[in-house]
């Protein structure tokens, strides 16, 4: 049974980090426990970690000690080679890999970086390691600075070398490719490989090559004067300040790094003012050259400004600084969240990962980890992009989640509220928003506002609503957002970070209404435990459902479970299991169970049943040995809101489970309610759930 994959490259700066990040994200969505391993790392100074390992372990929160994630440094390999101890090096690598293989379901192995002398030696070692670990391999090569002949020639040589050593090649990845060359490259590569080997191309992404202000400062040995919290900003274009301010302003572009002498107070202050102005693009930072410092009054003025971009002072002259910045090679670090997300999104868009996994994995698992479930959600959302409305667009949690969603290109978002206020908040948070994926709407200024007013009036005039009242209601962000869904201008809405549950749901009940066959709106939480995902319902909406309502909640929850790829085994929870218990509360559950069985005879359902008997196989077999549900329930229906809400929170707090939701069921179109104590992750996950619901699931 195969439990690993080797990523090999032919040169330095191949961009294989995109492949490592993309594969790790995909693996964690399909496999419970994944390890990351580098047989050989570059030489490191005392106390400094290998950047590749640190980035992967930190971003994916992998529970692997740093020392276990690599075998040897490059210097140790060379010393052993010179001493004739190559076999000992290989023994160490195999031993450390096998230790990880024994502990984890899968190990992603990344080859060396080809830094410094001995590139041929390193290539041979990568072939040798892949062979001795018995791992199928993906070969990555960069097209930057190569002719077609040179690129194809080196890739063919690498492929034949690995094959000659009996290493199975799963895929050849042509990285950093201009889109117009994709078809030509694929045709050329397929001319020398068998049909079963995948040929993949990943385009050149300019933003991944842009260095951050931290990298620039380190390369220039600069000193950070202001904006240390924004040193992760990427520099795209750069503009040199050697002219009058009125002329210099015309050269500023979005994300520009501005380079100017340190005594040009006019350019410094003018640039900062342009950054704060809605009429000019945002800048990434300012580099002051010549070792010159602004005068004390100017420094005091800058220090008093809010949201100051990084300002760095360097000793070198303007010409030298400009040349040096243009030659800086950018890397991806653990704190480079934007680059990591861009890398993962680029990989997911260009690599048909399922084709590789079919050849890669020969095992199945019944375990479903939180990361696996979240991965499946993202993949479902990606299949059909939907438009989601966020009425609480001045909340920092909403905006931060929106920025992450736009970067991953999962949904189109509409932010409701005052445009200036929202933009100010975005700038204060230092968020990178893709304007093409996010629309900001002020309800009263929206072109369809009067149409919405008229529609609401027609829908509610039987409730004594007049046009003035309708106009006032449409100025309410929740009502406006719900009307966007009703009119087909959006597909779903997420609210509740600021507003109450009633304020969020009331408009939907008034004119979106419930689905045919549904008499109530209910909710579920996806409770992501260490090894499984359970569905809890109803933990947010209905205080004391009667038997008919409880049955409807169970059926709706089972349908939701099935739609999200979880086989529904429904437990109707009570304080008693089977027929032993008596009392009004348990009788409601017993009656509801019978209704479910009558309406859905093929659905696996058990009730009344206690929580431990529902989820613990030993207890379940003891109390209800003939049940198809006991001990393996996936959908747990609580008898009332008091029990459900307290139980989900207790499970969440005591086990560390990830609770995704609540997701509302029963409405014609999806509207979901957040908790006012929600986190950024809660917003992110709920928007994805809403987008999937909008697909008709």
N, C-alpha and C positions, 0 to 999 in steps of 0.2 A: 504494500500500500504506500503510494507516494505521499510524502509529508513535507516537501520543500520545493523551492524554486530558486534558481540562481540567476542574478542579473549581472551580465558582463558587458563591458564596453571596450572600445578600441582606442580611446584617447581621453585626455583630460578635457574638461568643460563639455562633455557629451550631453549634459542635461539629464542624466539618468535619475536625478532627484525627482523629476516629474513622474517617471515610471515607478520609482520606489514608493512615493507618496500615493499615487493612484492605485497601485496594486495593494498596498497596505489597507487603504480605505475599503477597497472591494473585498479583500480577504476577511476583514473584521465584520463585514456585512454578511459573510457566508459561513464563517468558521468561529467557534466560541473562543479559542485561545490561540493567538498568533504571536510568534516571537520574531525578533529582528536580529540578524547576525551579520557581522562583517569579519571575514577571516583575517584581513590585513587592513590596518589603518595607517594614516600618515603619522610621522613622528610628532609627538605632542610635548609642549613645555609642561613643567611640573604644575599640576593642578588644573590644566586645560583639557577639556573633553573633546573627543572627535565630534565635529559639527554634525555629520550625517547621523550618528547615533543619538546625539543629544536632541536633534530636531525630531526624529521619529519617536523616540521614547517619550519626549515631553508632549508633543502635539497629540499623540494617540493615547497618552497616559498608560503606556505599557508597563506592566509590573515585572520588569526585568532589571536586575542590578546592572549598572553600567559595565562593570568588569566582565559580566557574562556575555555581553553583546559583541565582544571581539576576541580574537585569539592572540595576534601578534602585531607589533608595530613594523613598519617597513624597515626600520633600522635593524630590528631583531632578525627579520627574514634575511637581509643581506649579510649580517654577521654569521648566521648559521650556514648560509650558502658558502661564504668564504672559508668557513671552518669545516666544510664537507659534511654538514649536519642537516642537509635538506630534508632527509627522512624524519628527523626529530620535529622539524617545523610542521610537517604534514600531520604527524601524529597528534600534535597539540591541537591543530585545527579540527581534525576529525573528532577528537575527544570532546572538545568544547561544543561542537555542533551536535553531537549525539546526546549530550546532556540536555540541551534545549529540546531536541526532538523527543526525548523521553517525557519531558514536562509539558509540551505544548502539542496542539493538534496540527499545527503547520508552522514552518519556519521560512521566512523570507530572507534570502541571503543576497547581500549586495557586494559585488566585487570591488577591487581597488581602484584608485583614482588616477593612476599614471602621472604622479607628480614627481618631478625631478628626473634623475638618470635611470636607465634600465627599463625603458618601456617594453622592449621585447621580452625581457625577463619577466616582467609583470604579466604580460599577455599569456606567456606559457604557464605561469603559475595559476592564473585564473582557469585555464583549461584543465590543469592538473587537479585543482581543488574541486571543480565541478564534477570531474570524473570520479575522484575518490570519495566524494560525498554521495555519488549516485543520483545527482539531481538533474532534472530537465532544465534547460537554460533559455533565457531570453537575451538576445544580443542587441545592444543599443549603440547607434553611431550617429554622430552629428554631421549635418550637411554643410555647416558654415565654412566658407572659404575653400570648398572643394569643387573640382570639376565633376561632371557626371561620371566620367571614366574612372577617376581616382576614387570617388565614393563607392561605386559599384565594385571596383576591383578589391578594395580593402574589405568590404563586407563579404564578398565571395570567398576571399582568402580566410577570413575568420570563420565563416560557416564550415568550410571544408576542413579546417584545422580541428575544430571541435568535433565534427563528425568522425574524423580519422581516429580520434581518441574515444570513440563510442559514447560521446555525450549527445543526448537527444536534444534537438533544438525545437522549441515550441513556436518561437516567433522571432522575426527580425524586425526591429523598430528603427525606422529612419526618422531621426529627431531634428527639430529646428529646420523644417523644410518650408520653402515658399509654397503657398497653396497651388499656384499654377504649375508646379513641377510634380505634384502628387501622382498623377496617372502615369507619367513617363517613368518615374522611379519605381512604382509598383510593377509595371510591365517589365522593366529591366531586371529587377530582383527576382521575379517569378521565373525568369529564363534559366536560372541555375539552381532552383530549389524544388523539392517535390511539392505536390499539391497540398499535403497535410500540414505544411509549415505556414503559419500565419505571416502575412506581410502587412505591417502597420506603419502609418505615417502620422507624425505629430507636427503641427505647424510651429513656426517660429513665433514666440510671444514676446513682443518688444518689452512689455512691462516687467517681465521676469529678469531682463538684463539691466534694468535701471538700478543703480546702487542706492542704498538708503543713506540718510544723513549720517548715521553711525559709521557706515563703511567709508564714506567720504572723509569724515573727521579723522578716523583712524589712519587712513592712507595719507592724509596731509598733515598728520600730527597736530591737529587743531585743538582749540579750546572752545567749549560750549559756553556761550554767554547767556543765552535765553532759550526757552522752549525745550528743555531736556526731555519733557514728557512726550514730545512729538518727534523724537529722533528716529523713529521707525518710518517716517515719511520717505517715499521714493522720489528720486529726482528724475524727471523725464527730460524735457528740453532744459537748456540753461541759457540765460541771457547775461551779457556782460555790461555793467553800468559804466560807460565812459562818455556820456552825453548829458544833455539837459534832461531834467525829469520829464518834461512834456513829450519829448521824443522817446525816452526810455520806456514809458508806460505802454507805448504801442507795441513793444516787443515782448510783453509778458503774455505767456500762454498758460493753460491749465496745467498745474503741477510743476511749473518752471522753478529751477534753482537759480537764484540771482547772485551774480558774482560782482563785487564792487570794492573799491578801496575803502578802508575803514574810516577815512575822514570825510566821506561823502554823506554827511548827515541828511542832506536834501533827498538823496536817492533812498537812503535807509527808511526814513519816515514816510516818504511817498510810497514806497513799495509796501510797507505795512498797512498804510491807509487803503491802498488798492486791494490788498488781501481782504480787508474788512468790508470793502464796498461790494454791494451786489452788482455793480456795473463792470467789475473786473474779475478775471479768473482768480482762483486760489493759487497761492504759490506753495512750494514744498519747503523752502528755507532760503536763508541768505548766508553767503560766505564773504567775510570781510578780509581783504588781502593786505599784504605789505606789513603785517604786524601792527597796523595802525588801529587805535581804539577810538570810538566816538567820545566826545567830551562828556564830562560828568552830567551836565544838565540833559543831554540827549539820552544817556543811559538811564537816567531817572525817569524820563518821559516814556521810554520803551518799557521799563519795568512796571509802569502803571497801566499798561494796556492789557486787555484780556485776550486770551487765545493767541498769544504771541507764537509765531512759527519759530523753528530753530534758527538761531543766529550764531554762527561759528566764526571765530577769529583764527587766521593762519598767518604765518610769518612770510610765506612765499609771495612772489609777485603775481599780478593778475594773469599774465600770459602763461606762466608756468602752471598756475593753479588750473586754468582752463584746460591745458593739455593733459594734466594729470587726471582730472576728473573724467575726461573723455576716454581714458584708458583703463579705468577701474573695472575689474571683473566682479560682478555682483554674485553673492551666494544667498542661499536660503538658510535662515537661522530659526531656532525654536520660537523666537519672538516675532518672526516675519509672518504673522497670521494672514495678511492679505496675499502674500506670495504663495503661501501654502494652499490657501483656498483656490487661488487662480490655477495653480499647478494641478490640483485634484480635478477641478472643473474642466480644464483642458484635456486631461487624460480621459475623463469620462465621456467627453464629447467625441473623441477621436478613436477610442479603442473599444472594440466589441469584446468586452471582457468575458462574456459567457462562452464564446467560442474557445477561449484559452482554458477556462475552467473545466470544460467538458473533457479536455485532454489531460488536464493537470490533476484533477482530483478523482480518486477511485473509491471514495467513501462518502457516506451520508451521516448526518447527525440529527438527532431529534432535539438537541439543545438549541435554544433561542436566546441569545444574550441581548442586553439593551442595545449594544452597538449594531448587532445584526439586524434588529428590528428597525432601528433608525435608518440604517442603510437601505432596507427594503422600502421604507416610507419615501425616502428621497428618490429611489428609482421609480416608484409608482408615480410620484408627483412629476417627475421629469418626462414621463410618457406623453402627457398632454398638458401643456402649460395653461394655467387658469389665472384669472384676475381676481385678486382679493383686496377688499377695502379695509383699511385700518383707520377708524374714526378718532383714535386717541394719539394723533401724530406729534404731540409735543412731549409725550412721555419718553424719557431716555431709553427705557427698555424696549419700547416699540421701535424707535428709530435705530437702535443698535441691531436688533433682530432683522429689521428691514434691510439694513446695509449688508448683513451677512447673506440674506436671501437673494438680494439683487446680484451679489458677487457670484453666487452659485448658479444664477440664472434658472431658478426653479419655478418662480411665479412672476406675474406682473402685479405690481402693487399700486394702490391708490391711497395716498395720504390725505386726510381731510383736515382742513383748518386754515388759519391765516398763513399765507405763503411766506411772508417776511419772518414771522415768528418761527416757523418750522425750519427755514433756512438758517436762521441764527442759531437755533438749537443744534442743527447738524454741524455747523462750524464749531460751536463750543465743544461738541463731543469729538471733533476731529474725525468724522466718519467719511468714508469714501462711498458716495452714492452714484450709481449709474443712472443718469437722467433718462436714458432710453427705456429703462425698466421700471421706473417709479414716476408716477404722476401726482402732482400736488393740486388739489382742487379746493377752492373756497366756495362753499355751497351757494351763497347768495349771488356770486359772480359767474356761476357756471352757466353755460349756454343753454342747458336743458332745465334750468331751475323752474321756470314758469310751467313747463310741461309736467314736471314732477308735482308742482303745486296743484295743477288741474287734475292730475291722476289721483292724488291723495284725496282731493275733495270728492271726486266721483266715487271713490271706494268707501269713504266714511261719511258721506252726507246723510246717510240714514241714521247716523249717530249724532245728528245735529251739529256736524262740523261745517263751518262756513269758510269762505275763501280766505279771510284774514287769519282764521285759526289754522287753516291748511298751510298758509305761507309761513306762519310762525313755527309750525311743526317741521317744515322742511328746512328751517335754519338749525334745527337740532341735528347734531352730527350723526346720532344713532338712527334717527328716522331717515335722514338723507342717504346714509350708507345702505340702509335696508331697501330704500326705493331704487337705488342703483341696481341692486340685485333683482328686484321685481321687474324692472324695465329691461333687464338683459345687458346693462352696461357694465356689470361686474358679475362674478360667479359666486362669491361668498364674502362673508364678513367675519372679522375677529375683533372683539371688544371686551371690556370688563376690567382692564388694568386700572382704570380710573372710575368707570361707571359701575353701578350695581348690576346684579344679574337681571333684575326686573327691568331696568332701563335698557339693557341690551336685547332682551328677548321680547318685550312688549310689542315693539313695531313689527317684528316677524310674525307674531301671533295675530296681529290686526290685519295684515294684508298679504303676507307670504303664505301663512296658514300651514296646516299639517297635510301630510301625504294622504292619498286615498287609503282607507283602512286603518289609519292611525287616529286615535282620539286624543292622545296626549303627546307632549314632547318629553323625552327622557334623556339621560346622559350616561356615558360610560367613561371610565378611565382605563388606559392601557397601562397596567402595572408591570414594569420591566424588572424582573428579578434576575438573579445571577445566571440562572439556567433556563428561564422560561418567561413567557409573557402571558399574564392572566388579564381577563377583562372583568372589571368591577362595575356593576350597575345596580340601582341608580344612586349615585353618591352626591348629586348636586341640585336636583330639581324638585322631585315629588316627595313631600314630607311623609304622607301616610297613604300609599296606594292601596286600593281595594284589590280583591282577587283578580278581577278582569284587567285592571291597570297593571298589576304585577305581572300577569301573563303577557300582556302586550310589551312591557319592558323586556321581559325575557326573550321573546321572539325577535324584537328589534335588535337586541344585543347579540343574539345568535347570528342574525343576518350580517351585522357589522363585523363580527368575528370572522365569518366566512369570507367576507369581502376583503379583509386584510390578511388573508392567508393563514388564519388560525382555525383549526378544526373545532367547531363548537361542541363542547360537552358541558351542558348547563346544569349547575347546581343551584337549586332554590333553597337558600339558606334559612335556617331557623335555629332555635335553641334545642331542638330535638331532631333525631334521625329516625326515619322510617315511620312506623305506625305507633310507636310507644308514647309519644307526647300528646298531651291534651291541653286545650285552652284556646281562646279566641285567636290569639296571634298565630299559633301554629296551624290552626284550621284555615286561615286565610292563605297561608303558603301552600297547604295541601290542596285546597281548591284551585289555586292558581296553577299548580303543577298539572292537575287534571285538564284544565283548559288548554294548556300548552300541548299536552299529548293529543288532545282531540283535534286541535287546529293544525298541528305539525307532527303527524304520527312518525315521520322518519327522523325527527330530531332526538338526539340522545339527551335526556333530561332526567334529573333525579331530585326528589323533594318530598317532604322537608328533609334537609340534611345539615349537619353541623359543619362548621368551617374546617375543623381538623379532619373530619371524615371525607370532606370534599377534596382536599389537597394533599393529604398524607397517604401514600399507598398502603402502609402498614395499618394505620387506623381505619382507612376505608375498607380494606379487606376484612378487618375484624368486625366492623359494625354492619357492613352491607356487602357481603362476599359475592353476591350475584349481580351487583350493579356494574353497568358499563361506564358510569361516571365517577363513582366513589374512588377517591385517591388520585384521580387524573382529570379533575374538572378544569376547564379552561375559561369558562364563563361563570362568574359567581354573582348571583342576583340577591341583593340584600332586601330584607322585608320592609325597611323604612329608611328614610333619609338620615335619621339619627344614627342608626347602626352603620349604614354605608359610609357616611362621611367620616365618622370617627375611625372606622376600621381602615379605610384607605390611608388616612393620615398616620395611623399607628404603624401600619406596614411600611409606609414610606420612610418614616422617621427611624424606626427600629431596625430595619433591614438595609437602609440605604437604597431602596428600590427607586427607579426613575418612574415617576407618574406622569404619563402624557395624557393631557385632557384638561377639563372634560370635553368630550365630543358629544354634541347634541344630536339626538335621533328623532325622526318623525316629521321634520319640516320639509316642505317642498323643495327648498333651496337651503344650502348650509349657512347657518349663523352659529358661531361658537363663542362661548363666554369664558373669559379668563378670570382668574382670581386676582383681587387687588394686591395680593402679595406675590404675584407671579414673578418669575425670573426671566431673563433674556432667553434662556433655553426653552422655557414654557411657551413664550410667544412664538419662537422659531418653530417648535414642534406643532403647535396648534394651527399655525398658518398652513403648514404642510398637510396636516390632517384635513383641513378645510378644503384645500386644493384637490385632494384625492376624493373627498366627498362630492365635490363639484363635477368630477368626472363621471358621476352616476353610480358610484360603488355603494 
